[in-house]
Amino acid sequence: MSVIEITSMSTKGQVVIPAKMRKKLHIQGGSKLIVVQDGDNILLKPIAKPRDDEFKDIIKLAEQIRNELNLNESDISEAIKASRKSRASRR
């Protein structure tokens, strides 16, 4: 079900998310959100910490991929560094 509210943006680019929506989505000060631009639409999506069982599944999948690709810790560290460097150069 869609809910529509009207809000405004401050001169600093800050947007207030209406209280009813914050409550329903369990968003509070310091919560992290993903901001997606799709054409002239902006989508804010809360980033939720995975549950313990979801996190264990993620780790299990990562270990499976690491084993299939025969990667060691230094391979993974180098891939992370390269990815971070690539992202930083695009900014």
N, C-alpha and C positions, 0 to 999 in steps of 0.2 A: 504494500500500500504506500503510495507516495504522499508525502506531507510537504506542503509549501508554506514557507515563511518568508518575510521580507526583512532584510537586514541592511546595514550600510558599512562602508569601508572608511576608516579614519585616514587622515592625511599621511600617516605612516604605513598605510597598506594593511592595517589590522582589520579583520572581519570578526564580528561577534556572531557566534553560533547560538541560536536561541536556546534558552534554558531547558525547554521541554525536550529538544533534540539531544542536548548534552546529557541530560538525565537518562533518556532512553538508550543512548549508545554508550553510557558509562564513560563519557569524556570529561576530564577535569583539567585544571591548570597543569601544564607540563606534559600533557598527553601528546604523542606524536601522530601526525596525520600525513598521508600521502596526498600530494596535490597533482592532479592530472588535467592537462588542457586537451580538449578534443574539439577542434574547430573553435567556435566561440563559446563553448561550454567549459566550466571549471567544476571538477569533482573533487571533493574532500573525502578521504576515506581513512577512518581510524586504523592505526597499526596496532594490532593486538598481539600480545606475547603468546606464543604457542603454549598449549597445555603440555604438561610433562609427557604424556603419551605421544602427542604429536611431535614433540622435540626428539624423543627417542627414535621415532620413525624416520625423522629427517637425518639423524646421525647414522642410523642403520643404512639408509640409502646412500649417504655420502661414503661410508666405508665400503659398500658394495661397488660403487663406481671407482673408488680409489683402487680397490683390488683388481677390478676388470681392466683398468688402464695401467696397472702395475706402477702406481705413483708412490713416492716416498715423501716424508715430511718436507724435505728441501724443495722438491718439485712443487708441492702445494704452496709453500712460502713464496717461491719465485713467481708463481702464477698470481697470487694475491698482490704482490708488489707491482707486477706488470699491469694488472687491472687497475690498481689505484693510480699508478702513474698515467695510464691512458685516460682515466676519468679526469684527473687533475689538468691534463693538457687540453681537454675539451672545454674547460671552464673559461 
